[in-house]
Amino acid sequence: MSDILLTNRQIRLLMTWSASRELFPDEERVRRKLKLALEENRTPTLSRIQIKILFAWAEQWWGSHYGGCEVVNPDEEAILRKIRAALGWD
């Protein structure tokens, strides 16, 4: 498990991205953890698999809204940077 330093705004964005999906049980668990982190005003603690779920949500969002192009929104870019860093991809 690792903490991923997301702001409340970034957590709300991620939850918005997931809202358009039919969620599997693992994704539901991630949404619950994000919601709890918001309620308690703290950083969510997620496993590597759960962070990959965040990345999948982001990919789907960016693919549908940016057509697979580069992300230009600063908030979304910050989320991508944090997810990639948490996964050791940067």
N, C-alpha and C positions, 0 to 999 in steps of 0.2 A: 504494500500500500504506500502511496505517496501523496503528498499534498500538491495540488496544482493551484498556484496563486491567481485565482480569478476574482475580479471585482464583482460586486452585486450586479452591476449592469451587464457584465459579460455572462454571468450565470443566467440572467433573464434572457439574454439573446440566445444562448444555447437551448434553453427550455422552449423558446419560441420555435427554433429550428426543429426540435424534436416533435413539436405539437402537430406537425403536418404529416407525420409518419404513423403507420400502424406499428406499435411497439411490441417487441418481444419481451419476455420476462426480465432478461438482463438489462434491457434498455429502461424498463420500468424502474428497476432498482437504481439505476443511475439518476433518473428523474427524481426519485424520492430523496436520494442523497443530495442532489442539487437544491431541492426545495428545502430540506432540513438546513443546509448550509446558509441559505437565504434567511430562513426564520431565525437562526441562531447567530447570524452575521459573522460567519467564520468561513475559513477556506475548506472546500470539500476534500476529503481524503478518498482517493480512488485507486483501484488496482490498474495495472497496465492494460488489461482487457477493457476496463471501463473507460480509460482514457482513449483507447482505440475506438470505442463507441462514440465518444465525443467527436473524434476525427471523422467518422462515418457520417454523423449528422452534418458536420461542417461541409464535407465533400458534397453531400446531396444538396445542401442549401446553395453552395457556390456554383455547383453545376447547373442548377435550375435558374439561378438569378444572374449569374455572370457567364453562362454558357461555357464553363470550364476555363475562362480567362483568369488573369491575375486579379487578386482581391485588391480593391482600392480603398475600401472603407477602413479608416484607422482602427475602429473598435474590432472589426472582424479580423483585420490583419494581426492585431495584438493577441486575439484568441488563438489564431493559427500558430503564431510564434510560440505561445506558451504550451500548446498541445505538442508541437513538434519537439520542443525542448524537453518536455516531460517524457517523451518517448525516445529521446536520445537521437533524434533525426536531424539535429542541427549541428 
